[in-house]
């Protein structure tokens, strides 16, 4: 299970991204399509068209880092409903961990939680 501080946001690209892209291409995608700064310390998650590969880009104090995973069989099941719309959608660390482990979230439902008023 991933343990990330609550201040770290996880942004998933809503459109498939070319799996050949590396540091420069993915950081440019974050800026131009997602409208975010890749230097902010958040995690940016990209799946390829077949959804058998994932790349996670983040800024690690003094440079970019990429975490990659390729499935030998099967596909990543992203969410109960397909991602669409703008350049990115947010997920929680627990959801990402389940997706990366191959667990389908289609039958899962979130219970209501209390959240403080926004600042």
RABEL-V788065 format. One record per residue. N is the residue number from 0. RES is the residue in three letters. SS is DSSP state (A for helix, B for strand, O for the rest). Layout:
n res ss
N RES SS
N RES SS
This chain:
n res ss
0 UNK O
1 UNK O
2 UNK O
3 UNK O
4 UNK O
5 UNK O
6 UNK O
7 UNK O
8 UNK O
9 UNK B
10 UNK B
11 UNK B
12 UNK B
13 UNK O
14 UNK O
15 UNK O
16 UNK O
17 UNK O
18 UNK O
19 UNK O
20 UNK O
21 UNK O
22 UNK A
23 UNK A
24 UNK A
25 UNK A
26 UNK A
27 UNK A
28 UNK A
29 UNK A
30 UNK A
31 UNK A
32 UNK O
33 UNK O
34 UNK O
35 UNK O
36 UNK O
37 UNK O
38 UNK O
39 UNK O
40 UNK O
41 UNK O
42 UNK B
43 UNK B
44 UNK B
45 UNK B
46 UNK B
47 UNK O
48 UNK O
49 UNK O
50 UNK O
51 UNK O
52 UNK B
53 UNK B
54 UNK B
55 UNK B
56 UNK B
57 UNK B
58 UNK B
59 UNK O
60 UNK O
61 UNK O
62 UNK O
63 UNK B
64 UNK B
65 UNK B
66 UNK B
67 UNK B
68 UNK B
69 UNK B
70 UNK O
71 UNK O
72 UNK O
73 UNK O
74 UNK O
75 UNK O
76 UNK O
77 UNK O
78 UNK O
79 UNK O
80 UNK O
81 UNK O
82 UNK O
83 UNK O
84 UNK O
85 UNK O
86 UNK O
87 UNK B
88 UNK B
89 UNK B
90 UNK B
91 UNK O
92 UNK A
93 UNK A
94 UNK A
95 UNK A
96 UNK A
97 UNK A
98 UNK A
99 UNK A
100 UNK A
101 UNK O
102 UNK O
103 UNK O
104 UNK O
105 UNK O
106 UNK O
107 UNK O
108 UNK O
109 UNK O
110 UNK O
111 UNK O
112 UNK O
113 UNK O
114 UNK O
115 UNK O
116 UNK O
117 UNK O
118 UNK O
